[in-house]
Amino acid sequence: MSRSVAIFAHFDPDGIVDENTLDVLGSLARFFDEVHFITTSDVDLAGVAFPDRVFASRRPNIGYDFYSYKAGLVRALGRSDVDTIVLVNSSFLVIDSGQFRSCLRQMKHLAQTADAVGASASEQMGRHLQSYLLLLGPAAVRSPALTRYVNSIQPQNAKIDLILNFEVGLSQALTAAGLKLAAVFEPEASTGEAANPVHTFADKVARATGLIKTEVLRDNQHGIDTGFVRALATPKALAQITAVIDRQKAHYVVGGNHMAALKTGASGPPSLRCARWGQARQPGVRIAVALHMFYIDLAEEFCSYLSNIIEPFDLFITTPFEKDVPQLINAFARVASSVTVAVSENRGRDIGPFIALLRAGHLDGYPAVLKLHSKKSRYSGAGDHWRRSILGALIGTSYKVFQSVDLLTRDRAGIVGPHDYYLTDPSFLGGNRVILDRLAGGLPGVSGPPSEDLGFFGGSMFWFRSEALSHFQRLQAFELDFEPENGALDGTLAHAVERAFAPVARAAGFRTTTIYLNGREIHDSPTRTNRVPVLAATPRSQS
């Protein structure tokens, strides 16, 4: 028996399944055999009264609605009984439930002569069916072109890339396969390619489909007269719509490209969105690695070094590039017990995302954590040497891993770093004095301005105990408001925090040390002549 499946891609910034969404799900359940609700929000699914025939699941907030579509499509296309698939997302509000059901009915009718039917078609960036509500009929479902399209869906770094590759791309793939497309609402030919009908003709789309895109009411990027909504909406729908818009306005901002985007952390450490492979914190796992991966071309190099950790470890990767998530998981799943990839704002270099991981509790409870990042120091030809020298000192062999972990799990060693790169010469303070001393003022137990007793590991890679840096979890968020990346080589909050790790560990009662010192406090050792390769004419050998 043939079955029809609706795939509903849901996101809500407050983790809510609102009444309007539940009404949409109810309407879908009247017209299709199954509705698969896939959310990327922190929704309490057990507490939601979903309509019958709605099956709810959650996935990581990576890849926007197209990755939710992919998850549902992979399941549906793997079944021999599914011949109709409907893609729906939570980007619209129903203002007339009767007209919305009429739209669904008309889509099914059009599917008798067309292979794919959208609620609306657009001429923007080439004719295509818009992906917020789109029906795929039997010929499309069985087409190899659809399978190839689904396999091609990957996270993207920009919303416009999603639209071009996967919204426009779906229609292009189906058309190239000789399949016929149709829509309930077709834009007028005279509008030209620049017009997005759900904005330009929002009133006509609403009258034809019973819905309106949420961003038209919430952000109204194009100054559209939305007075028609009150004329078309029932009192119940109007109340639902008002509640959603009022709640969401605080979460979104319109960019220069007129596209609405979710606001990221306006203050404090960068925000994180996580995708996971495997289960972290399994019994017996005592090591975690926090790796900031800006340069994905270094993934194989880091996999090689991390293979020297011969006991199980959990890997936490931060990256500003959402597109890299699948490749990072595929690469590092070979060496780690679990891989968590956190997509972060590009603020604070490696330091900002690391502090965000730390404050979110991801690194809590591990006796030994290794902080790394894909350092290139592209302003110097010695950058690769410096990175490999640091990695060699920290994880160049399994014995060095053993020595570092052993130091951290006995006595009061809190940080174990590369001996030759512990920098105490005042010249390494740079333009960070004011920021460093201000930062230290909010840290409990830090005695005296750190700028007067400088000591830090250049390159900011080291082993540590999670408790040794716990003071960073007690700072107010506004004190860790990292600047957007601007290429500055000095004088940023990230540079100041880099210089605060050792003082913070000492304030928490832990020593900063190296394998060479076998646990003794490095700040009491002669390190004034230490230099770094990118600043020294002749790089020093690594102890």
Kinemage of the C-alpha trace (Angstrom):
@kinemage 1
@onewidth
@group {chain A} dominant
@subgroup {mainchain}
@vectorlist {calphas} color= white
{ca met a 1} P 0.000 0.000 0.000
{ca ser a 2} L 1.336 3.436 -0.959
{ca arg a 3} L 1.802 5.974 1.789
{ca ser a 4} L 2.355 9.717 1.883
{ca val a 5} L 4.805 11.318 4.324
{ca ala a 6} L 5.141 14.957 5.388
{ca ile a 7} L 8.557 16.042 6.713
{ca phe a 8} L 8.250 19.099 8.963
{ca ala a 9} L 11.538 20.905 9.681
{ca his a 10} L 11.085 22.878 12.898
{ca phe a 11} L 13.140 25.533 14.624
{ca asp a 12} L 12.089 27.949 17.359
{ca pro a 13} L 14.572 30.246 19.162
{ca asp a 14} L 12.758 29.694 22.459
{ca gly a 15} L 12.370 25.933 22.050
{ca ile a 16} L 8.567 26.194 21.775
{ca val a 17} L 6.065 24.349 19.593
{ca asp a 18} L 3.431 27.088 19.363
{ca glu a 19} L -0.298 26.725 18.718
{ca asn a 20} L -0.025 27.852 15.103
{ca thr a 21} L 2.550 25.138 14.428
{ca leu a 22} L 0.330 22.527 16.062
{ca asp a 23} L -2.541 23.645 13.806
{ca val a 24} L -0.260 23.245 10.759
{ca leu a 25} L 0.690 19.739 11.924
{ca gly a 26} L -2.968 18.896 12.428
{ca ser a 27} L -3.812 20.007 8.895
{ca leu a 28} L -0.924 17.995 7.466
{ca ala a 29} L -2.082 14.915 9.372
{ca arg a 30} L -5.510 15.227 7.702
{ca phe a 31} L -3.996 15.025 4.203
{ca phe a 32} L -0.956 12.744 4.624
{ca asp a 33} L -0.516 9.359 6.260
{ca glu a 34} L 2.441 10.312 8.438
{ca val a 35} L 3.938 13.585 9.629
{ca his a 36} L 7.563 13.475 10.765
{ca phe a 37} L 8.299 16.475 12.982
{ca ile a 38} L 12.069 17.109 13.166
{ca thr a 39} L 13.192 19.920 15.444
{ca thr a 40} L 16.618 21.496 15.925
{ca ser a 41} L 15.487 23.345 19.052
{ca asp a 42} L 15.636 22.322 22.683
{ca val a 43} L 11.983 21.256 22.752
{ca asp a 44} L 10.547 19.080 25.522
{ca leu a 45} L 8.997 16.671 23.045
{ca ala a 46} L 7.320 14.601 25.747
{ca gly a 47} L 5.471 17.687 26.962
{ca val a 48} L 3.949 18.589 23.564
{ca ala a 49} L 0.433 17.393 22.689
{ca phe a 50} L 1.130 16.487 19.079
{ca pro a 51} L -1.806 15.539 16.831
{ca asp a 52} L -2.294 11.894 15.896
{ca arg a 53} L 0.031 10.528 13.192
{ca val a 54} L 2.745 13.028 14.078
{ca phe a 55} L 6.086 11.454 14.989
{ca ala a 56} L 8.555 13.794 16.696
{ca ser a 57} L 12.357 13.686 16.832
{ca arg a 58} L 15.260 16.048 17.471
{ca arg a 59} L 18.582 16.588 15.718
{ca pro a 60} L 21.515 19.014 16.159
{ca asn a 61} L 21.020 22.620 15.065
{ca ile a 62} L 23.302 22.273 12.052
{ca gly a 63} L 22.394 22.666 8.379
{ca tyr a 64} L 19.136 24.607 8.791
{ca asp a 65} L 15.901 23.088 7.487
{ca phe a 66} L 17.607 21.353 4.556
{ca tyr a 67} L 19.522 19.020 6.864
{ca ser a 68} L 16.233 18.202 8.599
{ca tyr a 69} L 14.735 17.554 5.170
{ca lys a 70} L 17.701 15.309 4.427
{ca ala a 71} L 17.190 13.318 7.631
{ca gly a 72} L 13.513 12.775 6.794
{ca leu a 73} L 14.126 12.111 3.105
{ca val a 74} L 16.764 9.469 3.774
{ca arg a 75} L 14.293 7.580 5.956
{ca ala a 76} L 11.382 8.018 3.549
{ca leu a 77} L 13.325 7.095 0.414
{ca gly a 78} L 14.512 3.944 2.142
{ca arg a 79} L 10.934 2.699 2.350
{ca ser a 80} L 9.266 0.933 -0.568
{ca asp a 81} L 5.768 1.989 0.506
{ca val a 82} L 6.310 5.794 0.315
{ca asp a 83} L 5.322 7.390 -2.999
{ca thr a 84} L 4.542 10.979 -1.932
{ca ile a 85} L 6.714 13.229 0.228
{ca val a 86} L 5.885 16.743 1.388
{ca leu a 87} L 8.579 19.114 2.659
{ca val a 88} L 7.367 21.728 5.142
{ca asn a 89} L 9.249 24.080 7.453
{ca ser a 90} L 8.337 26.405 10.304
{ca ser a 91} L 9.100 29.635 8.435
{ca phe a 92} L 5.434 30.557 7.903
{ca leu a 93} L 2.281 31.241 9.873
{ca val a 94} L -1.241 30.160 8.905
{ca ile a 95} L -3.666 33.073 8.876
{ca asp a 96} L -6.614 31.158 7.410
{ca ser a 97} L -6.671 27.440 8.280
{ca gly a 98} L -9.515 26.752 5.842
{ca gln a 99} L -7.574 28.274 2.951
{ca phe a 100} L -4.419 26.471 4.057
{ca arg a 101} L -6.217 23.121 3.873
{ca ser a 102} L -7.584 24.165 0.487
{ca cys a 103} L -3.981 24.837 -0.610
{ca leu a 104} L -2.917 21.350 0.488
{ca arg a 105} L -5.893 19.890 -1.370
{ca gln a 106} L -4.964 21.826 -4.509
{ca met a 107} L -1.331 20.684 -4.266
{ca lys a 108} L -2.470 17.061 -4.226
{ca his a 109} L -4.729 17.753 -7.212
{ca leu a 110} L -1.908 19.386 -9.194
{ca ala a 111} L 0.277 16.396 -8.388
{ca gln a 112} L -1.946 14.292 -10.645
{ca thr a 113} L -0.368 15.999 -13.665
{ca ala a 114} L 2.873 17.415 -12.207
{ca asp a 115} L 5.739 15.614 -10.475
{ca ala a 116} L 6.578 18.328 -7.941
{ca val a 117} L 4.221 21.012 -6.621
{ca gly a 118} L 5.045 24.028 -4.484
{ca ala a 119} L 2.771 26.356 -2.577
{ca ser a 120} L 4.532 29.084 -4.561
{ca ala a 121} L 7.063 29.375 -7.351
{ca ser a 122} L 9.712 32.085 -7.637
{ca glu a 123} L 11.562 33.620 -10.580
{ca gln a 124} L 14.325 34.844 -8.277
{ca met a 125} L 17.653 33.215 -9.235
{ca gly a 126} L 15.822 31.191 -11.886
{ca arg a 127} L 12.378 29.638 -11.718
{ca his a 128} L 12.043 27.231 -8.825
{ca leu a 129} L 9.553 25.934 -6.306
{ca gln a 130} L 10.010 27.508 -2.901
{ca ser a 131} L 10.986 24.976 -0.270
{ca tyr a 132} L 8.833 26.036 2.698
{ca leu a 133} L 5.950 23.887 1.367
{ca leu a 134} L 6.675 21.518 -1.500
{ca leu a 135} L 5.144 18.199 -2.570
{ca leu a 136} L 7.106 15.486 -4.386
{ca gly a 137} L 4.938 13.048 -6.332
{ca pro a 138} L 5.647 9.386 -7.207
{ca ala a 139} L 7.839 10.073 -10.256
{ca ala a 140} L 10.002 12.517 -8.277
{ca val a 141} L 10.230 10.188 -5.269
{ca arg a 142} L 11.412 7.311 -7.467
{ca ser a 143} L 13.780 9.445 -9.536
{ca pro a 144} L 17.541 8.848 -9.161
{ca ala a 145} L 17.859 12.632 -9.467
{ca leu a 146} L 16.163 13.050 -6.069
{ca thr a 147} L 18.459 10.491 -4.456
{ca arg a 148} L 21.515 12.286 -5.846
{ca tyr a 149} L 20.128 15.603 -4.622
{ca val a 150} L 19.531 14.263 -1.099
{ca asn a 151} L 23.067 12.849 -0.962
{ca ser a 152} L 24.444 16.263 -1.973
{ca ile a 153} L 22.841 18.163 0.925
{ca gln a 154} L 25.548 19.446 3.257
{ca pro a 155} L 25.748 22.316 5.768
{ca gln a 156} L 26.689 25.672 4.254
{ca asn a 157} L 28.385 28.726 5.739
{ca ala a 158} L 25.867 31.229 4.378
{ca lys a 159} L 22.104 31.214 3.972
{ca ile a 160} L 22.355 32.346 0.367
{ca asp a 161} L 24.408 29.222 -0.405
{ca leu a 162} L 21.608 27.091 1.026
{ca ile a 163} L 19.062 28.778 -1.212
{ca leu a 164} L 21.187 28.490 -4.332
{ca asn a 165} L 22.397 24.935 -3.792
{ca phe a 166} L 19.374 23.283 -2.224
{ca glu a 167} L 16.196 25.309 -2.821
{ca val a 168} L 16.959 26.386 -6.375
{ca gly a 169} L 19.069 23.261 -6.778
{ca leu a 170} L 16.162 20.890 -6.108
{ca ser a 171} L 14.024 22.380 -8.875
{ca gln a 172} L 17.007 22.383 -11.224
{ca ala a 173} L 17.714 18.713 -10.500
{ca leu a 174} L 14.090 17.687 -11.052
{ca thr a 175} L 13.773 19.748 -14.229
{ca ala a 176} L 17.002 18.324 -15.624
{ca ala a 177} L 15.571 14.850 -15.011
{ca gly a 178} L 12.588 15.719 -17.222
{ca leu a 179} L 10.089 16.086 -14.381
{ca lys a 180} L 7.262 18.617 -14.474
{ca leu a 181} L 6.914 21.384 -11.863
{ca ala a 182} L 3.784 23.303 -10.824
{ca ala a 183} L 2.719 25.704 -8.071
{ca val a 184} L -0.467 26.895 -6.426
{ca phe a 185} L 0.745 30.488 -6.695
{ca glu a 186} L 2.692 31.484 -9.803
{ca pro a 187} L 4.318 34.955 -9.858
{ca glu a 188} L 3.327 37.310 -12.621
{ca ala a 189} L 5.711 37.199 -15.571
{ca ser a 190} L 6.260 40.966 -15.419
{ca thr a 191} L 7.763 40.913 -11.929
{ca gly a 192} L 11.241 40.008 -13.153
{ca glu a 193} L 13.812 37.740 -11.552
{ca ala a 194} L 14.470 39.963 -8.514
{ca ala a 195} L 11.030 39.513 -6.969
{ca asn a 196} L 10.439 37.049 -4.149
{ca pro a 197} L 6.684 36.425 -4.323
{ca val a 198} L 6.228 35.642 -0.616
{ca his a 199} L 7.361 39.214 0.019
{ca thr a 200} L 6.343 41.170 -3.094
{ca phe a 201} L 2.940 39.469 -3.345
{ca ala a 202} L 2.467 38.511 0.290
{ca asp a 203} L -1.237 39.375 0.157
{ca lys a 204} L -1.868 37.310 -2.998
{ca val a 205} L 0.122 34.381 -1.617
{ca ala a 206} L -1.909 34.572 1.590
{ca arg a 207} L -5.226 34.556 -0.283
{ca ala a 208} L -4.092 31.590 -2.413
{ca thr a 209} L -2.495 29.516 0.343
{ca gly a 210} L -3.788 30.806 3.693
{ca leu a 211} L -0.267 31.479 4.968
{ca ile a 212} L 2.316 34.234 5.302
{ca lys a 213} L 6.044 34.001 5.854
{ca thr a 214} L 6.877 34.825 9.467
{ca glu a 215} L 9.680 37.207 8.498
{ca val a 216} L 7.256 39.393 6.539
{ca leu a 217} L 5.417 40.217 9.767
{ca arg a 218} L 8.376 40.000 12.140
{ca asp a 219} L 11.012 41.940 10.167
{ca asn a 220} L 9.205 43.311 7.081
{ca gln a 221} L 12.525 43.884 5.306
{ca his a 222} L 10.790 45.370 2.248
{ca gly a 223} L 8.214 47.606 3.946
{ca ile a 224} L 5.176 45.627 2.750
{ca asp a 225} L 1.675 46.735 3.716
{ca thr a 226} L 0.495 43.865 5.920
{ca gly a 227} L -2.931 45.250 6.700
{ca phe a 228} L -4.515 42.368 4.789
{ca val a 229} L -3.601 39.999 7.621
{ca arg a 230} L -6.263 41.407 9.940
{ca ala a 231} L -8.838 41.136 7.180
{ca leu a 232} L -8.019 37.482 6.437
{ca ala a 233} L -7.130 36.055 9.841
{ca thr a 234} L -9.637 34.642 12.293
{ca pro a 235} L -9.439 36.040 15.848
{ca lys a 236} L -7.821 32.775 16.986
{ca ala a 237} L -5.204 32.857 14.236
{ca leu a 238} L -4.531 36.552 14.828
{ca ala a 239} L -3.873 35.903 18.516
{ca gln a 240} L -1.515 33.042 17.655
{ca ile a 241} L 0.340 35.134 15.084
{ca thr a 242} L 0.725 38.100 17.423
{ca ala a 243} L 2.135 35.885 20.160
{ca val a 244} L 4.722 34.349 17.825
{ca ile a 245} L 5.824 37.665 16.310
{ca asp a 246} L 6.108 39.430 19.670
{ca arg a 247} L 8.190 36.576 21.042
{ca gln a 248} L 10.526 36.202 18.068
{ca lys a 249} L 11.313 39.856 17.403
{ca ala a 250} L 14.023 39.891 20.053
{ca his a 251} L 15.831 36.969 18.402
{ca tyr a 252} L 16.298 38.130 14.808
{ca val a 253} L 18.169 40.814 12.915
{ca val a 254} L 18.045 41.795 9.234
{ca gly a 255} L 21.401 41.918 7.470
{ca gly a 256} L 22.566 44.065 4.588
{ca asn a 257} L 21.338 41.449 2.114
{ca his a 258} L 17.780 41.879 3.462
{ca met a 259} L 17.887 38.349 4.871
{ca ala a 260} L 16.775 37.785 8.443
{ca ala a 261} L 19.252 35.939 10.658
{ca leu a 262} L 19.168 34.698 14.209
{ca lys a 263} L 20.993 37.034 16.559
{ca thr a 264} L 24.158 35.530 17.974
{ca gly a 265} L 25.660 36.354 21.351
{ca ala a 266} L 25.658 40.135 21.492
{ca ser a 267} L 27.760 40.004 24.648
{ca gly a 268} L 30.057 37.460 26.187
{ca pro a 269} L 31.777 34.420 24.667
{ca pro a 270} L 30.767 33.206 21.206
{ca ser a 271} L 27.582 31.175 20.911
{ca leu a 272} L 27.902 27.452 20.132
{ca arg a 273} L 25.746 25.040 18.098
{ca cys a 274} L 26.780 21.432 18.548
{ca ala a 275} L 26.669 18.284 16.435
{ca arg a 276} L 27.816 14.997 17.976
{ca trp a 277} L 29.159 11.629 16.946
{ca gly a 278} L 29.326 9.046 19.703
{ca gln a 279} L 28.557 9.501 23.379
{ca ala a 280} L 30.898 11.605 25.503
{ca arg a 281} L 31.772 10.829 29.121
{ca gln a 282} L 31.601 7.075 28.835
{ca pro a 283} L 32.984 5.151 31.851
{ca gly a 284} L 36.767 5.035 31.787
{ca val a 285} L 37.250 8.110 29.590
{ca arg a 286} L 39.365 10.589 31.538
{ca ile a 287} L 40.874 12.692 28.718
{ca ala a 288} L 39.215 15.415 26.652
{ca val a 289} L 40.697 17.401 23.780
{ca ala a 290} L 39.452 20.910 22.918
{ca leu a 291} L 40.525 21.679 19.353
{ca his a 292} L 39.747 24.889 17.470
{ca met a 293} L 39.790 23.975 13.786
{ca phe a 294} L 39.945 27.095 11.634
{ca tyr a 295} L 42.068 25.507 8.910
{ca ile a 296} L 40.413 22.242 7.914
{ca asp a 297} L 43.322 21.397 5.616
{ca leu a 298} L 45.253 20.587 8.816
{ca ala a 299} L 42.762 17.891 9.893
{ca glu a 300} L 44.967 14.982 8.823
{ca glu a 301} L 47.974 16.462 10.613
{ca phe a 302} L 46.018 16.771 13.844
{ca cys a 303} L 44.572 13.262 13.461
{ca ser a 304} L 48.134 11.964 13.214
{ca tyr a 305} L 49.202 13.734 16.410
{ca leu a 306} L 46.027 12.781 18.300
{ca ser a 307} L 46.605 9.110 17.464
{ca asn a 308} L 49.408 9.291 20.047
{ca ile a 309} L 46.712 9.437 22.727
{ca ile a 310} L 46.394 5.668 23.020
{ca glu a 311} L 43.639 5.648 25.638
{ca pro a 312} L 40.022 6.659 24.843
{ca phe a 313} L 39.353 10.398 24.719
{ca asp a 314} L 36.463 12.744 23.942
{ca leu a 315} L 37.120 15.361 21.284
{ca phe a 316} L 35.440 18.781 21.300
{ca ile a 317} L 36.056 20.737 18.088
{ca thr a 318} L 35.106 24.372 17.605
{ca thr a 319} L 34.910 25.941 14.158
{ca pro a 320} L 33.337 29.070 12.637
{ca phe a 321} L 32.567 27.141 9.449
{ca glu a 322} L 29.328 25.156 9.496
{ca lys a 323} L 30.161 23.681 6.107
{ca asp a 324} L 33.130 21.825 7.641
{ca val a 325} L 31.078 19.883 10.215
{ca pro a 326} L 30.592 16.603 8.266
{ca gln a 327} L 34.227 16.505 7.149
{ca leu a 328} L 35.467 17.147 10.690
{ca ile a 329} L 33.342 14.356 12.132
{ca asn a 330} L 34.406 11.947 9.395
{ca ala a 331} L 38.089 12.776 9.873
{ca phe a 332} L 38.300 12.672 13.667
{ca ala a 333} L 35.883 9.798 14.352
{ca arg a 334} L 38.825 7.553 13.429
{ca val a 335} L 40.851 8.587 16.477
{ca ala a 336} L 38.411 9.757 19.179
{ca ser a 337} L 35.836 7.916 21.285
{ca ser a 338} L 33.350 10.717 20.622
{ca val a 339} L 33.409 13.871 18.529
{ca thr a 340} L 31.422 17.007 19.354
{ca val a 341} L 31.671 19.772 16.756
{ca ala a 342} L 30.542 23.176 17.995
{ca val a 343} L 29.923 25.821 15.340
{ca ser a 344} L 30.896 29.148 16.879
{ca glu a 345} L 30.854 32.793 15.931
{ca asn a 346} L 34.179 33.955 14.536
{ca arg a 347} L 35.065 35.958 17.635
{ca gly a 348} L 38.113 35.621 19.842
{ca arg a 349} L 40.225 33.407 17.554
{ca asp a 350} L 40.666 30.013 19.292
{ca ile a 351} L 40.365 31.577 22.759
{ca gly a 352} L 36.752 32.787 22.534
{ca pro a 353} L 35.287 29.419 21.456
{ca phe a 354} L 37.470 27.640 24.046
{ca ile a 355} L 36.136 29.857 26.834
{ca ala a 356} L 32.606 29.193 25.538
{ca leu a 357} L 33.219 25.427 25.764
{ca leu a 358} L 34.657 25.846 29.241
{ca arg a 359} L 31.784 27.973 30.533
{ca ala a 360} L 29.153 25.675 29.013
{ca gly a 361} L 30.518 22.813 31.120
{ca his a 362} L 31.611 20.628 28.203
{ca leu a 363} L 35.069 20.168 29.745
{ca asp a 364} L 34.003 19.770 33.371
{ca gly a 365} L 35.171 16.740 35.330
{ca tyr a 366} L 37.994 15.587 33.067
{ca pro a 367} L 41.271 14.995 34.959
{ca ala a 368} L 43.193 15.909 31.800
{ca val a 369} L 42.165 18.222 28.952
{ca leu a 370} L 44.337 19.161 25.984
{ca lys a 371} L 43.775 22.584 24.398
{ca leu a 372} L 44.872 22.772 20.757
{ca his a 373} L 44.178 24.884 17.699
{ca ser a 374} L 45.079 24.791 14.003
{ca lys a 375} L 47.637 27.546 14.310
{ca lys a 376} L 49.313 28.792 11.125
{ca ser a 377} L 50.623 32.266 12.110
{ca arg a 378} L 50.397 33.231 8.465
{ca tyr a 379} L 52.205 36.509 9.102
{ca ser a 380} L 55.428 34.477 9.439
{ca gly a 381} L 57.092 31.737 7.411
{ca ala a 382} L 57.959 30.002 10.695
{ca gly a 383} L 54.326 29.456 11.645
{ca asp a 384} L 54.223 25.787 10.619
{ca his a 385} L 57.421 25.088 12.540
{ca trp a 386} L 55.987 26.693 15.669
{ca arg a 387} L 52.749 24.683 15.479
{ca arg a 388} L 54.544 21.381 14.962
{ca ser a 389} L 57.061 22.196 17.664
{ca ile a 390} L 54.257 22.779 20.169
{ca leu a 391} L 52.366 19.669 19.076
{ca gly a 392} L 55.532 17.648 19.303
{ca ala a 393} L 56.104 18.796 22.876
{ca leu a 394} L 52.525 18.036 23.949
{ca ile a 395} L 51.551 14.915 21.990
{ca gly a 396} L 54.533 14.073 19.806
{ca thr a 397} L 54.693 10.587 21.327
{ca ser a 398} L 52.421 8.435 23.452
{ca tyr a 399} L 55.002 8.705 26.249
{ca lys a 400} L 54.726 12.505 26.309
{ca val a 401} L 50.946 12.097 26.549
{ca phe a 402} L 51.425 9.690 29.456
{ca gln a 403} L 53.827 12.083 31.215
{ca ser a 404} L 51.458 15.060 30.856
{ca val a 405} L 48.385 13.160 32.023
{ca asp a 406} L 50.368 11.650 34.898
{ca leu a 407} L 51.413 15.131 36.075
{ca leu a 408} L 47.809 16.367 35.987
{ca thr a 409} L 46.423 13.392 37.886
{ca arg a 410} L 48.812 13.671 40.812
{ca asp a 411} L 49.773 16.456 43.189
{ca arg a 412} L 48.690 20.035 42.231
{ca ala a 413} L 49.725 20.391 38.608
{ca gly a 414} L 46.998 22.386 36.847
{ca ile a 415} L 48.585 23.271 33.491
{ca val a 416} L 51.291 21.378 31.601
{ca gly a 417} L 52.705 23.180 28.572
{ca pro a 418} L 55.652 23.302 26.149
{ca his a 419} L 58.653 24.370 28.230
{ca asp a 420} L 60.464 26.501 25.656
{ca tyr a 421} L 57.377 28.596 24.937
{ca tyr a 422} L 56.584 29.782 28.462
{ca leu a 423} L 57.098 33.514 27.965
{ca thr a 424} L 57.913 35.931 30.768
{ca asp a 425} L 59.880 38.688 29.059
{ca pro a 426} L 57.919 41.989 29.393
{ca ser a 427} L 58.193 42.494 25.646
{ca phe a 428} L 55.542 39.771 25.248
{ca leu a 429} L 53.005 41.828 27.152
{ca gly a 430} L 52.423 43.820 23.975
{ca gly a 431} L 49.387 46.079 23.949
{ca asn a 432} L 47.462 43.901 26.395
{ca arg a 433} L 48.230 45.540 29.752
{ca val a 434} L 44.952 47.422 30.220
{ca ile a 435} L 42.714 44.549 29.067
{ca leu a 436} L 44.681 41.948 31.065
{ca asp a 437} L 44.570 43.902 34.317
{ca arg a 438} L 40.858 44.707 33.837
{ca leu a 439} L 40.131 41.047 33.202
{ca ala a 440} L 42.090 39.988 36.283
{ca gly a 441} L 40.042 42.368 38.423
{ca gly a 442} L 36.998 40.141 37.919
{ca leu a 443} L 38.822 36.875 38.639
{ca pro a 444} L 38.700 35.612 42.219
{ca gly a 445} L 42.027 34.971 43.867
{ca val a 446} L 44.254 36.585 41.221
{ca ser a 447} L 46.692 38.615 43.331
{ca gly a 448} L 48.115 41.701 41.717
{ca pro a 449} L 47.975 42.769 38.075
{ca pro a 450} L 49.172 39.873 35.863
{ca ser a 451} L 50.886 42.403 33.611
{ca glu a 452} L 53.451 42.985 36.382
{ca asp a 453} L 54.286 39.266 36.669
{ca leu a 454} L 53.823 38.020 33.112
{ca gly a 455} L 53.919 34.305 32.358
{ca phe a 456} L 52.035 32.358 29.651
{ca phe a 457} L 52.482 29.663 27.024
{ca gly a 458} L 52.921 31.343 23.653
{ca gly a 459} L 50.621 29.706 21.117
{ca ser a 460} L 48.016 28.925 23.835
{ca met a 461} L 48.261 25.134 23.550
{ca phe a 462} L 48.645 23.100 26.717
{ca trp a 463} L 47.262 20.313 28.923
{ca phe a 464} L 45.176 21.312 31.944
{ca arg a 465} L 42.848 20.068 34.677
{ca ser a 466} L 39.331 21.402 34.263
{ca glu a 467} L 39.281 22.703 37.866
{ca ala a 468} L 42.401 24.784 37.232
{ca leu a 469} L 40.521 27.149 34.906
{ca ser a 470} L 37.177 27.085 36.693
{ca his a 471} L 37.492 30.771 37.639
{ca phe a 472} L 36.636 31.641 34.014
{ca gln a 473} L 33.193 30.151 34.627
{ca arg a 474} L 32.573 32.722 37.355
{ca leu a 475} L 33.291 35.846 35.335
{ca gln a 476} L 30.339 37.899 34.179
{ca ala a 477} L 29.519 37.332 30.504
{ca phe a 478} L 30.101 40.983 29.599
{ca glu a 479} L 33.720 40.670 30.809
{ca leu a 480} L 34.296 38.050 28.085
{ca asp a 481} L 32.811 39.959 25.168
{ca phe a 482} L 35.268 38.876 22.483
{ca glu a 483} L 35.717 41.084 19.427
{ca pro a 484} L 34.791 39.846 15.937
{ca glu a 485} L 37.832 38.606 14.043
{ca asn a 486} L 39.636 41.494 12.357
{ca gly a 487} L 43.149 40.156 11.855
{ca ala a 488} L 44.644 42.065 14.827
{ca leu a 489} L 47.961 40.605 15.979
{ca asp a 490} L 47.786 42.066 19.488
{ca gly a 491} L 45.697 44.058 21.943
{ca thr a 492} L 42.438 42.041 21.844
{ca leu a 493} L 40.587 40.268 24.633
{ca ala a 494} L 41.763 36.934 23.191
{ca his a 495} L 45.395 37.993 23.575
{ca ala a 496} L 44.713 39.095 27.156
{ca val a 497} L 42.964 35.844 28.119
{ca glu a 498} L 45.866 33.873 26.625
{ca arg a 499} L 48.114 35.638 29.138
{ca ala a 500} L 45.727 34.971 32.055
{ca phe a 501} L 45.580 31.155 32.023
{ca ala a 502} L 48.604 30.555 34.270
{ca pro a 503} L 47.666 33.272 36.846
{ca val a 504} L 44.124 31.852 36.969
{ca ala a 505} L 45.439 28.339 37.594
{ca arg a 506} L 47.711 29.607 40.376
{ca ala a 507} L 44.814 31.511 41.922
{ca ala a 508} L 42.847 28.245 41.981
{ca gly a 509} L 45.699 26.558 43.864
{ca phe a 510} L 47.358 24.750 40.944
{ca arg a 511} L 50.854 24.868 39.516
{ca thr a 512} L 51.779 25.593 35.906
{ca thr a 513} L 54.512 23.225 34.837
{ca thr a 514} L 56.132 21.218 32.033
{ca ile a 515} L 57.321 17.655 31.482
{ca tyr a 516} L 60.868 18.983 31.782
{ca leu a 517} L 60.163 20.341 35.277
{ca asn a 518} L 58.285 17.181 36.370
{ca gly a 519} L 55.565 19.162 38.159
{ca arg a 520} L 57.569 22.053 39.615
{ca glu a 521} L 56.126 25.556 39.139
{ca ile a 522} L 57.543 26.984 35.912
{ca his a 523} L 57.063 30.551 37.056
{ca asp a 524} L 59.887 29.965 39.551
{ca ser a 525} L 62.215 28.793 36.775
{ca pro a 526} L 64.419 30.918 34.475
{ca thr a 527} L 62.405 31.462 31.292
{ca arg a 528} L 63.159 35.122 30.516
{ca thr a 529} L 65.150 34.201 27.405
{ca asn a 530} L 62.410 32.010 25.888
{ca arg a 531} L 61.262 33.150 22.465
{ca val a 532} L 58.876 31.952 19.735
{ca pro a 533} L 59.841 31.010 16.162
{ca val a 534} L 57.638 33.597 14.462
{ca leu a 535} L 59.462 36.365 16.322
{ca ala a 536} L 62.946 34.919 16.654
{ca ala a 537} L 65.546 34.792 13.891
{ca thr a 538} L 66.600 31.252 14.864
{ca pro a 539} L 63.864 29.006 16.317
{ca arg a 540} L 64.863 27.311 19.558
{ca ser a 541} L 64.800 23.535 19.787
{ca gln a 542} L 61.951 21.989 21.750
{ca ser a 543} L 62.726 20.315 25.070
